[in-house]
Amino acid sequence: MNSNEKLEDFYERFHKQLKESQNWPGLYMFKFILKSESNLIDKLKDLFNNPTEGVSLVNSSKKKFKSLTITIEMQSPQEVISIYKKVSDFEGVIIL
């Protein structure tokens, strides 16, 4: 099994878990970790059409990293997965 097949298997399992774990549409919390000097925070927010509510940005204790949390209404598990796939192309972003 190659890495693309493994990734698609992961997303299939994740889709099933999302579908079973909550009602859709519904609120979903995304959490990302970035280096403090990263310029990707605005780019991440752009994926969500720059929400003004449900956004939290917190520095780590040594201020080397930032944690960006966005809680926003998603229409379906596929919409959530679509966001994660886009973010996976951003170098230096850890997805939690």
C-alpha positions in Angstrom: 0.0 0.0 0.0 1.5 3.3 -1.0 1.3 6.6 1.0 -1.6 8.0 -1.1 -3.6 4.9 -0.4 -2.8 5.1 3.3 -3.8 8.7 3.4 -7.1 8.0 1.6 -7.8 5.1 4.1 -7.2 7.5 6.9 -9.6 10.1 5.5 -12.3 7.4 4.9 -12.0 6.3 8.6 -11.9 10.0 9.8 -15.0 10.7 7.7 -16.9 7.8 9.3 -15.8 8.9 12.8 -16.9 12.5 12.2 -20.2 11.3 10.8 -20.9 9.2 13.9 -19.5 11.6 16.5 -21.7 14.6 16.0 -24.7 16.1 14.2 -24.2 17.9 10.9 -24.2 20.8 10.3 -22.5 21.6 13.6 -19.7 23.3 15.3 -16.2 21.9 14.8 -13.0 22.9 16.5 -9.8 23.1 14.4 -6.5 23.4 16.2 -3.2 24.3 14.6 0.3 24.8 16.0 2.8 27.1 14.2 6.1 28.6 14.9 5.7 32.1 16.4 7.4 33.8 13.5 5.1 32.0 11.0 3.2 34.2 8.6 0.6 31.5 8.0 -2.0 32.6 10.6 -3.8 34.9 8.1 -3.6 32.3 5.4 -5.2 29.7 7.8 -7.9 32.2 8.7 -8.6 32.8 5.0 -9.6 29.2 4.7 -12.5 29.9 7.0 -13.4 33.3 5.4 -11.7 35.2 8.3 -14.1 34.5 11.1 -14.4 37.2 13.8 -15.8 34.8 16.5 -14.6 31.5 17.7 -10.9 32.3 17.1 -8.2 31.9 19.7 -4.5 32.6 19.3 -2.3 31.6 22.2 1.5 31.8 22.6 3.4 28.8 24.1 5.1 29.3 27.5 8.5 30.0 25.8 6.9 31.9 23.0 8.4 29.7 20.3 5.0 28.5 19.1 1.5 29.7 18.7 -1.7 27.7 18.9 -4.5 28.8 16.6 -8.0 27.4 17.5 -11.0 28.1 15.2 -14.4 26.9 16.2 -16.8 27.2 13.3 -19.9 25.7 11.9 -19.2 23.1 9.3 -21.9 21.6 7.0 -20.5 18.1 6.8 -17.6 15.8 7.6 -16.4 16.2 4.0 -16.1 20.0 4.5 -13.9 19.4 7.6 -11.7 17.0 5.6 -11.4 19.5 2.8 -10.0 22.1 5.2 -7.5 19.6 6.6 -6.4 18.6 3.1 -5.7 22.2 2.2 -3.8 22.8 5.5 -1.7 19.8 4.9 -0.1 21.7 2.0 1.1 24.5 4.4 4.7 23.8 5.4 5.3 24.2 9.2 1.7 23.8 10.4 1.0 21.0 12.9 -2.6 19.8 12.8 -4.1 18.6 16.1 
